[in-house]
């Protein structure tokens, strides 16, 4: 029997980061992975979808090349197999990098299904491992609601989850997406850019329910303009062999589909952990700010604890868990989590939405600035969108920021650092920003706290 200081179950962005950090801090570490190093994010989530989104964006650029004074002779078309090959190449490079980092840091890697026997013992490939501490990083899987015809559709391949969609052999001519969340919207962007018919069916009264209302409403308009049909307040009733039937406004309607994408959310992979008798919140493992579970020596990070299903949150939780195991007093702060939606344009958000600020009784002020008044945006031919910053009215401290803009995700770092340092509108306004840059929209919105943006 091999003994370890820490065994990590799952090698996603939470698990592999935790394992590397623990090894760097001098611990003897093992990591167990049942499928592919890097987990969902690197293999079937964040990275492959962003790669395909770039492919789609390039295709869209070429279609509109004349807008930039570039003449393209001949027909512009898509080679889906080459798009998939590029996606697979990027994934292989990154997962290979993870394997190299684990090896370099002397982390023992076990490829196989890990079975938890107790908080101190696991079994993998018939071998028993003993550990002083256990970090659970088992991730999540797509939810599958009891819709008539769904099970059969998944079996035949007519219905796909995001995992299967990333390796679909051909571009669907008529794609119906069940769920208007982040996954659904990103896939809609990929395939609608290729001039395919895309329909999103969302049960709630709007897509992207966690996004600030102003950003969400404008984004929905852009998606509709791009030809994506948005059916909100609509419930899927049945799935046929080549169709989907939904109920909206009391009326059932059937639409044709060549492929159906199921993307209504994810469920934590907590099956098999029952032997630990952990405190649970439905399928999620309950953790505190140190990522400790109700069982001493057992930690749960990433999608498994259900707090934020985001790769960068999982990675940070992994670091926090390891530092606590190593005797440091580190806690997780969930009030300043950045997140992004990689459509065209992107959505970037951090901190409170205006609705949340209002619900919490904050005395706040909102300042906005449009991309149409930003020189870099016009030069890039990306005038759609705006920034909205929510400031504390008394001190001007940043409470939240929400952006609809190309490369919005890249601006989140500046806002995040400002919030971490309790920065104010005045301090941002006094910080010289390079010109012309997209980041000037942050500067302009900050000028708007006390008066008006300069260029509007």
Phi, psi and omega per residue, in radians:
X1 nan 2.229 3.098
X2 -1.541 2.448 -3.113
X3 -1.994 2.484 -3.109
X4 -2.364 2.754 2.993
X5 -1.312 -0.697 -3.114
X6 -2.453 2.311 2.942
X7 -2.023 2.264 3.128
X8 -1.871 2.205 -3.140
X9 -1.774 1.765 -3.100
X10 2.001 2.336 -3.028
X11 -2.036 0.547 3.045
X12 -1.242 -2.968 -3.102
X13 -1.093 -0.313 3.016
X14 -1.463 -0.858 -3.056
X15 -1.152 -0.847 -3.071
X16 -1.248 -0.569 3.073
X17 -1.145 -0.751 3.109
X18 -1.061 -0.751 -3.114
X19 -1.112 -0.775 -3.138
X20 -1.134 -0.792 -3.138
X21 -1.070 -0.748 -3.133
X22 -1.087 -0.721 3.117
X23 -1.147 -0.683 3.106
X24 -1.104 -0.489 3.133
X25 -1.584 0.205 3.001
X26 1.586 0.191 -3.135
X27 -1.571 2.631 3.025
X28 -1.483 2.101 -2.921
X29 -2.254 2.491 2.981
X30 -2.236 2.609 3.076
X31 -2.283 2.415 -3.112
X32 -2.026 2.283 3.140
X33 -2.369 2.226 -3.073
X34 -1.453 -0.342 -3.007
X35 -2.273 -1.363 -3.102
X36 -2.428 2.380 3.085
X37 -1.032 2.401 -3.095
X38 1.799 -0.260 3.069
X39 1.119 -2.801 -3.092
X40 -1.086 -0.766 -3.038
X41 -0.964 -0.930 -3.074
X42 -1.325 -0.568 -3.019
X43 -1.667 -0.670 -3.028
X44 -2.419 0.348 -3.078
X45 -2.397 -1.945 -3.017
X46 -0.822 -0.970 -2.980
X47 -1.247 -0.920 -3.130
X48 -1.102 -0.629 3.131
X49 -1.181 -0.691 3.130
X50 -1.171 -0.577 3.094
X51 -1.141 -0.787 3.123
X52 -1.198 -0.584 3.076
X53 -1.089 -0.662 3.089
X54 -1.159 -0.739 3.086
X55 -0.981 -0.820 -3.117
X56 -1.120 -0.653 -3.125
X57 -1.173 -0.706 3.104
X58 -1.094 -0.751 3.110
X59 -1.039 -0.739 3.131
X60 -1.144 -0.696 3.105
X61 -1.036 -0.836 -3.089
X62 -1.117 -0.647 3.096
X63 -1.064 -0.554 -3.112
X64 -1.898 0.487 -3.083
X65 -1.010 -0.605 -3.098
X66 -1.106 -0.436 3.071
X67 -1.065 -0.428 -3.116
X68 -1.811 0.160 -3.130
X69 1.358 0.335 3.133
X70 -1.868 2.137 -3.120
X71 -1.658 2.173 3.105
X72 -1.912 1.980 3.107
X73 -1.507 2.397 3.111
X74 1.617 3.044 -3.067
X75 -1.393 2.364 3.062
X76 -1.673 2.181 -3.102
X77 -2.415 3.016 -3.105
X78 -1.918 2.300 2.970
X79 -1.836 1.639 -3.043
X80 -1.057 -0.659 -3.120
X81 -1.096 -0.649 3.108
X82 -1.274 -0.570 3.054
X83 -1.101 -0.769 3.114
X84 -1.139 -0.655 -3.139
X85 -1.122 -0.707 3.106
X86 -1.127 -0.741 3.103
X87 -1.039 -0.804 -3.130
X88 -1.140 -0.607 3.112
X89 -1.128 -0.758 3.117
X90 -1.112 -0.789 3.138
X91 -1.064 -0.790 -3.121
X92 -1.083 -0.696 -3.138
X93 -1.121 -0.739 -3.100
X94 -1.277 -0.746 3.135
X95 -1.178 -0.611 3.049
X96 -1.115 -0.625 3.091
X97 -1.132 -0.685 3.101
X98 -1.105 -0.777 3.120
X99 -1.039 -0.716 3.125
X100 -1.142 -0.704 3.129
X101 -1.150 -0.713 3.114
X102 -1.110 -0.731 3.131
X103 -1.152 -0.773 -3.130
X104 -1.048 -0.626 -3.116
X105 -1.589 0.164 3.056
X106 1.060 0.675 3.024
X107 -1.540 2.240 3.084
X108 -1.331 2.188 -3.109
X109 -1.876 2.217 3.086
X110 -2.019 2.003 3.097
X111 -1.613 1.973 -3.114
X112 2.808 3.016 3.139
X113 -1.369 2.126 3.126
X114 -1.546 2.215 3.110
X115 -1.880 2.152 3.132
X116 -1.428 2.090 3.120
X117 -1.649 -0.636 3.091
X118 -2.835 -3.117 -3.136
X119 -1.184 -0.266 -3.107
X120 -2.029 0.017 -3.103
X121 -2.442 2.392 3.052
X122 -2.329 2.756 3.093
X123 -2.159 2.346 3.084
X124 -2.524 2.225 -3.133
X125 0.930 0.652 3.104
X126 1.413 -0.009 -3.135
X127 -1.848 2.442 3.140
X128 -1.734 2.302 3.092
X129 -1.991 2.418 3.104
X130 -1.886 2.452 -3.114
X131 -2.514 2.597 3.059
X132 -1.405 -0.596 -3.128
X133 -2.353 2.558 -3.114
X134 -2.191 2.190 3.052
X135 -1.920 2.044 -3.142
X136 -1.589 2.125 -3.129
X137 -2.447 0.966 -2.974
X138 -1.504 -0.045 3.023
X139 1.291 -2.685 -3.080
X140 -2.571 2.873 3.130
X141 -2.280 2.730 -3.120
X142 -1.035 2.416 3.032
X143 -1.225 2.468 3.096
X144 -2.203 1.677 -3.103
X145 -1.240 2.814 -3.110
X146 -1.387 1.108 3.098
X147 -1.576 2.218 3.096
X148 -0.964 2.224 3.130
X149 1.651 -0.219 -3.095
X150 -1.177 -0.818 -3.115
X151 -1.032 -0.771 3.136
X152 -1.151 -0.680 3.128
X153 -1.110 -0.670 3.086
X154 -1.159 -0.619 -3.132
X155 -1.212 -0.677 -3.115
X156 -1.461 -0.297 -3.099
X157 1.619 -0.034 3.067
X158 -1.140 -0.669 3.042
X159 -1.759 2.327 -3.136
X160 -2.242 2.602 2.919
X161 -1.563 3.086 -3.123
X162 -1.032 -0.577 -3.128
X163 -1.073 -0.868 3.138
X164 -1.231 -0.556 -3.093
X165 -1.121 -0.541 -3.117
X166 -1.247 -0.219 3.106
X167 -2.165 0.329 3.132
X168 -1.034 2.425 -3.013
X169 -1.240 -0.435 -3.120
X170 -2.510 2.819 3.118
X171 -1.332 2.155 -3.139
X172 -1.154 2.309 3.131
X173 -1.269 -0.637 3.133
X174 -2.309 1.706 -3.079
X175 -1.737 2.166 3.036
X176 -1.906 2.154 -3.104
X177 -1.885 2.142 3.099
X178 -1.639 1.846 -3.128
X179 2.059 2.165 -3.121
X180 -1.831 0.628 3.071
X181 -1.526 -2.861 -3.059
X182 -1.059 -0.833 -3.101
X183 -1.071 -0.817 -3.131
X184 -1.069 -0.763 -3.114
X185 -1.160 -0.701 -3.122
X186 -1.174 -0.721 3.078
X187 -1.180 -0.610 3.074
X188 -1.068 -0.713 3.124
X189 -1.120 -0.734 -3.135
X190 -1.044 -0.912 -2.983
X191 -1.476 -0.472 3.073
X192 -1.223 -0.529 3.098
X193 -1.097 -0.403 3.133
X194 -1.648 0.378 3.058
X195 1.101 0.565 3.088
X196 -1.762 2.729 3.140
X197 -1.384 2.135 -3.105
X198 -2.238 2.300 3.101
X199 -2.213 2.277 3.059
X200 -1.872 2.218 3.061
X201 -1.929 2.045 -3.080
X202 -2.160 2.270 -3.104
X203 -1.225 -0.600 -3.141
X204 -1.325 3.065 -3.069
X205 -1.425 0.060 3.091
X206 -2.894 2.764 3.082
X207 -1.328 2.885 3.030
X208 0.791 1.150 -3.018
X209 -1.085 -0.387 -3.109
X210 -1.556 -0.081 -3.102
X211 -1.475 2.550 3.090
X212 -0.911 2.403 -3.009
X213 -0.982 -0.756 -3.099
X214 -1.111 -0.732 3.121
X215 -1.173 -0.780 -3.113
X216 -1.069 -0.775 -3.106
X217 -1.108 -0.761 3.128
X218 -1.162 -0.685 -3.131
X219 -1.142 -0.691 3.101
X220 -1.067 -0.671 3.090
X221 -1.094 -0.727 -3.137
X222 -1.149 -0.759 3.112
X223 -1.056 -0.744 3.133
X224 -1.121 -0.714 3.116
X225 -1.109 -0.548 3.114
X226 -1.377 0.039 3.066
X227 1.662 0.107 3.110
X228 -1.482 2.185 3.123
X229 -1.469 2.125 -3.140
X230 -1.841 2.001 3.105
X231 -1.934 1.677 -3.139
X232 -1.706 2.890 -3.025
X233 0.913 0.682 -3.109
X234 -2.218 2.400 -3.086
X235 -2.086 2.233 3.099
X236 -1.246 2.219 -3.110
X237 -1.744 -0.790 3.132
X238 -2.550 2.720 3.043
X239 -2.108 2.126 3.127
X240 -1.629 -2.857 3.141
X241 -1.346 -0.485 3.122
X242 -2.545 0.510 -3.075
X243 -2.722 2.899 3.055
X244 -2.327 2.318 3.087
X245 -1.917 2.254 -3.113
X246 -2.269 2.768 3.122
X247 -1.935 2.169 3.100
X248 -2.523 2.257 -3.131
X249 0.966 0.659 3.087
X250 1.352 0.072 -3.097
X251 -2.102 2.322 3.089
X252 -1.562 2.344 -3.141
X253 -2.318 2.431 3.105
X254 -1.939 2.255 3.105
X255 -2.137 2.604 -3.140
X256 -1.332 2.680 3.102
X257 -2.653 2.479 3.002
X258 -1.643 -0.434 3.080
X259 -2.617 2.528 3.057
X260 -2.063 2.248 3.064
X261 -1.795 2.126 3.095
X262 -1.620 2.024 -3.105
X263 -2.578 1.113 -3.094
X264 -1.751 0.063 3.124
X265 2.363 3.107 -3.077
X266 -2.173 2.611 3.114
X267 -2.057 2.249 3.140
X268 -0.970 2.444 3.111
X269 -1.466 1.365 -3.090
X270 -1.821 0.018 3.084
X271 -1.154 2.438 -3.136
X272 1.651 -0.084 3.136
X273 -1.765 0.081 -3.049
X274 -1.029 -0.524 -3.109
X275 -1.078 -0.408 -3.127
X276 -1.404 -0.298 -3.135
X277 0.958 0.845 -3.126
X278 -1.342 2.658 3.003
X279 -1.234 2.271 -3.043
X280 -2.143 2.706 2.936
X281 -2.132 1.597 -2.951
X282 1.028 -2.059 -3.114
X283 -1.578 -0.098 -3.090
X284 -1.592 2.471 3.067
X285 -1.469 2.216 -3.112
X286 -1.320 2.267 3.103
X287 -2.302 2.782 3.050
X288 -1.698 -2.949 -3.073
X289 -1.237 -0.174 3.071
X290 -1.717 0.033 -3.091
X291 1.247 0.287 3.052
X292 -1.340 2.473 3.014
X293 -1.578 -3.013 3.114
X294 -1.290 -0.150 3.126
X295 -1.880 2.155 -3.114
X296 -0.991 2.324 3.110
X297 1.504 -0.036 3.127
X298 -2.020 2.253 -3.118
X299 -2.126 2.633 3.115
X300 -2.299 2.200 -3.070
X301 -2.253 2.851 3.059
X302 1.281 -2.631 -3.067
X303 -1.000 -0.453 -3.066
X304 -1.067 -0.598 -3.138
X305 -1.562 -0.078 2.974
X306 1.213 0.197 -3.092
X307 -1.343 -1.041 3.075
X308 -2.421 2.058 3.131
X309 -1.523 1.230 -3.118
X310 -2.342 2.405 -3.066
X311 -1.034 -0.760 -3.083
X312 -1.223 -0.460 3.036
X313 -1.227 -0.747 3.111
X314 -1.037 -0.760 3.138
X315 -1.078 -0.787 3.138
X316 -1.134 -0.713 3.095
X317 -1.077 -0.666 3.100
X318 -1.070 -0.740 3.106
X319 -1.129 -0.752 -3.135
X320 -1.099 -0.780 -3.136
X321 -1.047 -0.825 -3.113
X322 -1.115 -0.758 -3.134
X323 -1.088 -0.622 3.078
X324 -1.215 -0.675 3.072
X325 -1.056 -0.626 -3.096
X326 -1.490 0.150 3.029
X327 1.664 0.010 3.104
X328 -1.471 2.623 3.106
X329 -1.718 1.511 -3.098
X330 -2.054 2.407 3.127
X331 -2.207 2.788 -3.130
X332 -1.684 2.282 3.095
X333 -1.871 1.970 -3.094
X334 -1.671 0.138 -3.065
X335 -1.529 -0.212 -3.073
X336 -2.274 0.876 -3.111
X337 -1.529 2.083 3.063
X338 -1.410 2.571 3.045
X339 -2.597 2.706 -3.075
X340 -2.475 2.677 3.035
X341 -2.130 2.140 -2.911
X342 -1.680 0.977 3.067
X343 -1.529 -2.678 3.129
X344 -2.404 1.660 0.109
X345 -1.366 3.062 3.122
X346 -1.465 2.831 2.967
X347 -2.021 2.275 3.054
X348 -2.172 2.353 -3.083
X349 -2.613 2.572 3.114
X350 -2.726 2.511 3.104
X351 1.356 -2.741 -3.030
X352 -1.337 2.475 2.898
X353 -1.394 2.925 3.120
X354 -1.116 -0.649 3.123
X355 -1.097 -0.714 3.123
X356 -1.195 -0.707 3.115
X357 -1.061 -0.709 -3.142
X358 -1.176 -0.768 -3.126
X359 -1.116 -0.540 3.133
X360 -1.504 0.040 3.100
X361 1.266 0.418 -3.138
X362 -1.246 2.499 3.013
X363 -1.618 1.738 -2.944
X364 -2.214 2.913 3.063
X365 -2.372 2.437 -3.127
X366 -1.877 2.374 3.041
X367 -2.254 2.339 -3.113
X368 -2.190 2.795 3.066
X369 -2.657 2.295 -3.075
X370 -1.512 2.596 3.075
X371 -1.147 -0.464 -3.121
X372 -1.099 -0.275 3.121
X373 -1.821 0.200 -3.137
X374 -1.861 2.154 -3.064
X375 -1.026 -0.729 -3.123
X376 -1.130 -0.698 -3.141
X377 -1.087 -0.724 3.122
X378 -1.164 -0.726 3.106
X379 -1.099 -0.572 3.121
X380 -1.468 -0.055 -3.073
X381 1.038 0.703 -3.132
X382 -2.240 1.109 -3.042
X383 -1.491 -0.067 -3.088
X384 -1.374 2.209 3.014
X385 2.156 -3.062 -3.086
X386 -2.919 2.954 2.995
X387 -2.022 2.531 3.114
X388 -2.323 2.017 3.116
X389 -1.950 2.339 3.124
X390 -1.825 2.045 -3.100
X391 -1.912 2.568 2.908
X392 -1.168 2.217 -3.001
X393 -1.157 -0.592 -3.049
X394 -1.265 -0.866 -3.035
X395 -1.895 -0.225 -3.103
X396 1.411 0.220 3.122
X397 -1.166 2.490 -3.136
X398 -1.320 2.130 3.103
X399 -1.718 -0.464 -3.127
X400 -3.063 2.736 3.097
X401 -2.509 2.472 -3.069
X402 -2.437 2.170 -3.038
X403 -2.218 2.412 2.951
X404 -2.075 1.808 -3.018
X405 -2.904 2.692 2.970
X406 -1.096 2.436 -3.131
X407 1.041 0.437 3.117
X408 -1.008 -0.614 -3.106
X409 -1.052 -0.531 -3.105
X410 -1.316 -0.276 -3.138
X411 -1.547 -0.190 -3.067
X412 -1.124 -0.518 -3.118
X413 -1.072 -0.759 3.138
X414 -1.086 -0.776 3.136
X415 -1.135 -0.728 -3.121
X416 -1.074 -0.787 3.115
X417 -1.112 -0.714 3.121
X418 -1.047 -0.785 -3.136
X419 -1.172 -0.680 3.138
X420 -1.076 -0.624 -3.126
X421 -1.611 0.166 -3.112
X422 0.978 0.718 -3.134
X423 -1.227 2.786 -3.060
X424 -2.092 2.971 3.081
X425 -1.032 -0.710 -3.129
X426 -1.096 -0.722 -3.122
X427 -1.192 -0.659 3.073
X428 -1.147 -0.773 -3.106
X429 -1.101 -0.478 3.137
X430 -1.552 -0.063 3.118
X431 -1.563 2.136 -3.109
X432 -1.272 2.160 3.096
X433 -1.824 2.453 3.126
X434 -1.099 2.580 3.127
X435 -2.209 2.376 -0.039
X436 -1.592 2.276 3.074
X437 -2.464 2.746 3.061
X438 -1.151 -0.525 -3.095
X439 -1.085 -0.275 3.108
X440 -1.120 -0.315 3.096
X441 -1.162 -0.536 3.071
X442 -1.184 -0.765 3.105
X443 -1.037 -0.840 -3.091
X444 -1.115 -0.750 3.124
X445 -1.126 -0.554 3.105
X446 -1.249 -0.644 3.011
X447 -1.033 -0.546 -3.108
X448 -1.244 -0.165 3.137
X449 -1.186 -0.825 -3.112
X450 -1.619 -0.421 -3.102
X451 -2.590 -1.927 -3.138
X452 -2.367 2.620 3.002
X453 -1.028 2.551 -3.064
X454 -1.144 -0.756 -2.991
X455 -1.765 0.663 3.090
X456 -2.542 nan nan
